[in-house]
Amino acid sequence: MTGGRPDRPDPLEADTVADFVGSLVRLRRWAGEPPLSRLRSLGGQTVTPDGVKVDALPKSTTSHVLRQTDRLPRWDFVKAFVTACLRYGDHPDELIPAELERWRSARTALAPDAPPQRPAAERALLPEPGVPAPPESAPETDPAVELLARRVAREEDRTRKGLLGGYTVAQISFGPDAAGHDETAALDETAALEETAALDETAALDETAAPGETEDGPHPIDRFFAGLPSQRLMVVGDPGAGKTVLAIELVLRLVEPIVAADGRPGGRPMVPVLLDAARWRLGSPFETWLAERLVHEYGLTAEDATRLVRDRRVLPVVDGLDELDPDPSPGPPRRAIGLLAELNLYSDLSGRRPGPVVVTCRSDRHRELAAARAGLDDATRIHLRDLTRDQINAYLHARWPDGDPCEAHRDAVLAALDGPPGTAVQIALATPWRLLLLATAVESGADPRELLRAEPGDGTGEAAAAIARRLLDAYVPAATRLAPRTAHGAPYRPEQVRSWLENLAGHLRWQADCAAGTKRPVPGLTGIDIVPHLLWPLGGRRRVLALHALCGAALATLAMLAFWTGSAVDRPGSLRDGPDVGAWLTLALMVSWVDIATGLSLSPWPTATGGRSDVPLRRRLMGGLVGVLAAGPVGVLGGLAGFLLTRGEVFGPVFAVAAGAAGGAALGAVIGVTAAGRQGTERVTVSEAVRAEPVTLLGFGLCGALTGLPPLRLAGAGPLPLVAGVAGAFALAFALGVVFKIATGGWSKETELAHPREALHRNPTLGVAFGLTGGVAAFLVFVQNQDVRVSLACALAGGVAFGLAFGAVAWCRTMLGLIVAAARGLLPLRLWTFLDWACEARLLRVSGATYQFRHRELQEYLTPPGPHRRAPGGR
């Protein structure tokens, strides 16, 4: 030990109960005398026999137990106390279980006749002799694990149903790659032969059986994964082979026992979490990124997410390694290589072995990675096999059983499989995705004989490719007919839908090229994510930017005219003889503000704010109340400062206090209500807000300076009070701008939103709300020298214009871009309605805060040929 720290006590040296309790006291001293409140926090919670969660180390109980040297503490108390002290003393987490066993053994030796008990935490001492012990309590639980498991099960079940369009799924079989099954050939020859033999026992996803079971017992994929010594798996397959479906099935099978245990799982279960590999940023540490995903996608607190990752309570299932880099890749897939390097550094709890992880990757990209000598260390690699005729037959019978209206079509498909073009048909239908294409087309009225025909003279490969093209070509019309619009309006026509989807696919290709050519692309700028506030280039980049600049300048000018009219310090006639110093300063600030607003409208990628709209009313009200209580006194101080600087010549102390309190309360209420919706959104610190948008914050400061200038001019303040007042108002408004940015947050495609366009819809609401709170301050200034009605009209007009120009830049840009795109026929005018309908029709799907195409093959098929670096909407 260093620094005079005492040696950690050995519980096995305790010969009496008093010695044992003394060891607990010395352990706390060894840890550095942690406060009782800190011990309570580190001790966690336990469950009473009636199911109530309570603190395992209440302050009063801890203090009482450590003073009772004649009674042996309960094991529940000892376990929580020792764990808390060890953690406070920076004892390695992986060594805590072994240390707990030492304390358990020491306690058992002092109470040989007493079986281990787990009673309520409030009664930590043994009962009096002759009093029966309470029943065994529930196993220790972790609320964060329970919450994560429930949310994973809910999310992946929704995703699975959206992918399959129901419950019927084709059987998926897997086996070892011909090139081998182990990424690094680390197994010896005997182990390799044994594992290859086990892999050759093909497992199938059979959804005709009861959930979680097949006829021979547990589901094969989770049973297979559980039998892997390294708990590391690489799933490789061709496009449409079912990699994502298999990953979802694995997640659901592994999480089901945790959820079914009613929050009381035994041992230390790992919660499987499906992660989109395309969202990993090159250079990001994997553990940090994983914790961020738990916060953004499942709403955990940052502390719980970090702890679960650190304690290895999460099983990462990384889907889509092939989607990290553009396809085709101009060189080695560097982002995929970077993620594999991070995964190879990800260790288990001991730090001596690789950590459990599952990765899915497309076959061709996996071959590129192998050529670059990049792989997942110590992982078992399986390859998803093509569907056999028996599996296709089983799927068709499960989807269209005897007596189904499509029974005749099912028999026609089976006849094509058994006929002359049977090999080509089987190749074309060799993946679950292609089977779904066929089923959708047939159920919409298409003739399977026409879809599966083979042209005379075509080879097997050519015939299979032609069938695949016909299936893809028929999917959009089929989905359009099967999902008529339920809202008011004419039904979509298949040719319309096809054209709009092609334009969206072309935009995604352009996004991918832009991201590939940028070191730090903006969030959401990927080749697969349709982000509402990033769709504006479809109208033409230069055209939309020019229109937005004009609109921004118009809004800024309107706001300044409203301010000039409302303040009524300068009259048109008074400027004929030339403006004075105060007027020149006012004009300079106004012109600077208009320039800044116009510059913001030319920013390359304006960002929508984060946060949630479906926040409980109670949380909103509490946030608003806290904001009022915090900002009200600050407003009063500001009003009194203005009273002193103007020497009381413009307004009195009562008005200063009342106006300051009103303005501060209005601003605080809006900030508090907005900040209440920040849970699960991108965190923004003060330094990040200043670095990210310094020009916007400068605009906030200039508005504050303009608002503080009229009373000083009316009072005839000298140079020193004038400079002090303007500088103070600038600093206060600048600080409010920082608070505004922190309260609204930043946008990220992993933000937990109720809907992908929720952030964009909230953008003008928040902007105008903060603009109107500034209008409250402006009204209090205007009313000092103007009629109430005129003051109110000017404050409203200026507040709305200010909010749209400064707080809703992303919304204005997006609306202009979509209006132009709709006018050119590139997108529907009611784009949001169309995107929601496309998800119902299973042409698109929702992924977090973005839309995506239903399948990558569909997106690639609909992507029109053309130059990659040009915006899809032209100029």
Residue, then its C-alpha position, 0 to 999 in steps of 0.5 A: m500500500t502507498g500513502g499510508r493506506p491500511d491493509r485490506p482486512d482479511p475476513l477469514e481471520a475473524d474468530t468471533v462476531a465482534d471480529f467480523v463486524g470489526s473487519l467490516v469497519r476496517l474495510r470501510r477505513w481501507a476504502g477511504e471512509p466513504p460517506l454513508s450516502r455514497l455507500r448507499s449509492l454503490g450498494g444498489q437495491t434489493v427486493t423485499p419478499d413482497g416485491v418492493k425494491v429498496d436500498a440495500l444499504p440505507k444510511s440508518t441501517t448501515s450505521h446501526v449494523l456497524r455498531q452492533t458487535d454482538r450480532l452477525p449481519r445478514w449476508d445481504f447486508v455484508k454483500a452490498f457493504v463489501t461490494a460498495c467499499l471495494r468499488y469505492g476503493d477502486h478494487p478491480d471489478e473482476l476480482i470482487p466476486a472472489e473477495l465476496e466468496r471470502w466474506r461469505s465463507a467467513r460469515t458462514a463459519l461464524a453461523p454454521d447452523a444458519p442457512p444463507q438468507r436474503p431478507a428485506a434490506e431494512r432488517a439487516l441483522l439476524p433475528e432473535p433466537g427462536v424467531p423464524a427467519p423470513p423467506e428467501s428473497a428474490p435473486e439480485t436484479d439490475p434495473a438497467v438490465e431489465l429495462l434494456a431487455r424489455r426495450v430490446a425485445r419490443e424493438e426487435d419484435r417490431t423490426r422483425k414483423g416489419l421485415l417479414g410482413g407477418y410471421t412466416v419466414a423461410q428456413i435458414s440453414f448455415g454451415p462452415d465456409a469452404a475456406g474454413h470456419d475460424e477467422t485466425a486458425a487459432l484452434d488446433e487441428t482436433a478442435a477444428l475438426e470437431e467444430t466443423a463436424a458440429l457446424d455441418e449439423t445444419a440448423a434451421l429457422d422454423e417458425t411453424a414451431a412454437p416460439g422459442e422451440t422446435e420439435d427437437g428442443p431449443h432454437p438451433i441458432d441460440r443453442f449453437f451460439a451458446g455452445l461456442p467456446s469464444q462466444r464470437l460469431m461471424v455470419v456471412g451470406d449473400p445479399g438477401a440470404g437472411k443475415t439480418v433476420l438471423a441476427i434478429e432471431l438470435v437477439l430475440r431468442l437470447v433476450e426471451p429468457i430474461v424478459a420471461a423471468d419477470g425481471r428476476p434472471g439468475g446469474r449475470p445474463m448478457v442482454p443481446v443488442l442489435l447494432d447497425a454497423a453503418r452508424w459506427r464512426l471511424g476512430s471511435p472506441f467500440e466500448t464508447w460507441l456501444a454505450e452511446r447506442l444504449v443511450h440513444e436507441y434504448g433510453l438508458t442513462a449514460e451512467d447505466a450504459t457505461r456500467l453495463v458495457r464495462d461489466r460485460r452485461v451486453l452482447p453486441v450483435v453488429d449487423g451489416l459490416d459490409e455497409l460501412d464502406p461504399d460498394p464497390s469500394p475504391g480500395p480496401p474497405r478501411r471503415a470495416i477494417g477499422l471496426l474489426a480492429e476495434l472489435n479485436l480489442y474488445s475483451d471479456l470481463s477478465g481482460r485476457r480473452p476476446g469479448p463476446v460479439v456477433v457480426t454479420c457481413r456480406s460474402d463479397r465484402h468478407r472476401e475483400l476483408a480476407a484479402a486485406r488480412a482483416g478478420l474477427d479474431d477467435a470467431t467461428r464463421i458460418h455461411l448462410r446457405d441457399l434455400t433448398r427445394d424442400q425449404i422453398n416448398a415448406y415456406l410456400h405451404a406455410r404461407w399458402p396452406d391447402g384451402d388458401p386462395c393462393e393454393a393454385h399459385r403455390d402449385a404453379v410455383l412448385a411445378a416450375l421448380d420441378g419443370p425444365p427451368g427448375t434449376a434457374v427458378q431455384i437459384a432465383l428463389a434461393t434467398p428468403w428475400r426473393l421468396l418474399l418478392l415472389a409472394t408479394a407479387v403473387e398475392s397482388g395478382a401476378d401470374p407466377r408462371e410469367l414471373l418464373r418463365a425462362e427464355p429459350g436459349d438462355g443459360t441457367g445463370e442468365a435465366a435466374a438473373a432474368i427471373a430475379r429482375r422480374l421479381l424486383d420489377a414487380y415488387v413496387p407495383a405489387a406493394t402499391r396494390l396491396a397497400p392502398r392509401t387509407a387517408h383522404g386522397a387519390p391512390y398512388r399509382p405504381e409508376q409514381v411510386r417507382s419514380w419517387l423511390e428512384n429519386l430517393a435511391g439516387h439521393l442516397r447514392w449521392q449522400a454516400d459519395c459525399a460522405a466518402g469524400t468528407k473526413r467528418p460527414v454530418p450525422g445521417l449523411t450515409g448511403i442508406d439513411i433517408v433523413p428528413h432534414l437532409l433531403w433538400p438537395l433533391g430540389g437542386r443544391r444551388r437553387v435551394l441555397a439561393l432561395h433560402a438566402l433570399c428568405g433568410a434575408a427577408l426574415a432578418t429584415l422583417a425582424m429588424l424593421a419590427f424592432w426599429t418600429g417598436s423601439a421608436v427611438d429613431r424617427p425617419g424625420s430625425l435621420r435627415d440631419g444625420p444620425d447621431v452616435g447612438a443611431w449609428l450604433t443601432l444601424a450597425l448592429m441591425v445590419s450585422w444581424v441581417d448579415i449573420a442571418t443571411g449567412l446562416s441560411l447559406s450554411p451547408w448542412p443546417t441541423a434539426t434539434g433533438g429531443r422528444s415530443d412525447v414527454p410526460l406532462r408532469r416532467r414538462l411542468m417540473g422542467g418549466l417550474v425549475g426554469v422559472l425558479a432559476a431564471g426569474p431571479v436572474g431577470v430581476l437582477g437584469g432589470l435592476a441593472g438596467f434601472l441603475l444604468t439609466r439612472g431611473e429616467v426611463f422606468g422605476p424600480v417597480f417596473a424593473v423588478a416586475a419586467g425583469a421577473a416576467g422576462g426571466a420567467a418566460l425564458g426560463a419556462v421555455i428552456g425548462v420545458t424544452a430541456a425536459g425532453r432531452q432524455g435519450t438525445e445527443r448531449v451537447t456541452v457548453s464548449e461543444a455548443v460554442r464550437a459548433e455554432p459560434v455565428t448563431l450565438l453571435g447573432f443571439g448576442l447582437c439581438g440582446a445588445l439591440t434590445g438593451l440599447p433603446p432604454l440607454r439611448l432614451a435615458g441619454a446615457g454616457p459612453l461608459p454606461l452605454v458600453a457597459g449596458v450593451a456589453g452586458a446585454f450581449a453577454l446575457a443573450f449569448a449565454l441564453g443562446v448557449v442554453f438554447k442550444i444545450a436545451t434543444g440538443g443536436w440531432s443524431k440518427e440514433t436519437e430516440l424519437a417517436h418518429p423520424r421526422e419528429a426532430l424536423h417538426r419540432n425545429p420551427t416550434l422550438g425556434v418560434a417559442f424561443g423567438l417569442t420569449g425574446g419578443v417578451a423582452a422586446f415588448l417590455v422595452f417597446v412599451q416604455n416608448q410606444d403604444v401597447r398595441v403597436s408594441l405587442a404587434c412589433a414584438l410578435a412579428g419580430g419574435v416569429a421572424f427571429g425564431l424562423a431565421f435563427g432557430a428553424v434554419a433546418w426546417c426552412r431549408t427542408m421545406l424550400g427544398l421539398i417544395v422545389a422538388a415537388a414542383r419539378g415532379l421529383l417528389p410528392l408534395r405531401l412527402w411525409t404522408f408518402l414516406d409513412w405509406a411506403c413503410e406500411a407497404r413495406l417498401l421502406r422501413v423506419s430505423g431509429a430516427t431515419y427511413q431506410f429502403r426495405h432491402r439493400e437489393l431493392q435500393e440498388y435496383l432502383t438507383p438510376p445510373g448517372p454521375h455519382r458526385r452530382a446532386p440528384g436534383g441538378r443545380 
